[in-house]
């Protein structure tokens, strides 16, 4: 997903970084596709506020019990666009 966003300059998106569900990369300063890992899913709301996010793209392979629904709903109500990276036909 990150490579696709980077390749599509017409989208005018700036990928700030990633949020991980569990600390797969526990060390500070880790990156993924050249972008920083900003924190964990339970910190999503503060990460979005700190980075002035206007859009969150959810791209999780396995969502069973992992999707941070409450913070995503709260951010959406606050005006942050929340989009699903997986087309609805593949859910």
Phi, psi and omega in degrees: 000317180298318179296321179295318178296315180297326182282341184257080180296334180294340179286337181055045177253143175245106180285112184280318181171193186237156174238135181248150181290313178234158183288073177294328177239084188289339183282140176298149176086003179290149179232164176220125184052036177078006179242149183288151169272115190276341180156199184257159184304323181292349177259009189306315183299311181292326177297316180297317179294312181300326183260007179051047182293135174254349181208140174236128177252119181270118181226074181252135178288316181238113186259355185301105177073004185254336184294122180284075188299311184301310179296324179295318178296315181298318179294321178299317178297329180278001175103003178276127178288131177242119184238151179262127181283340183264125178302145184305330181290345181260000181291000000 
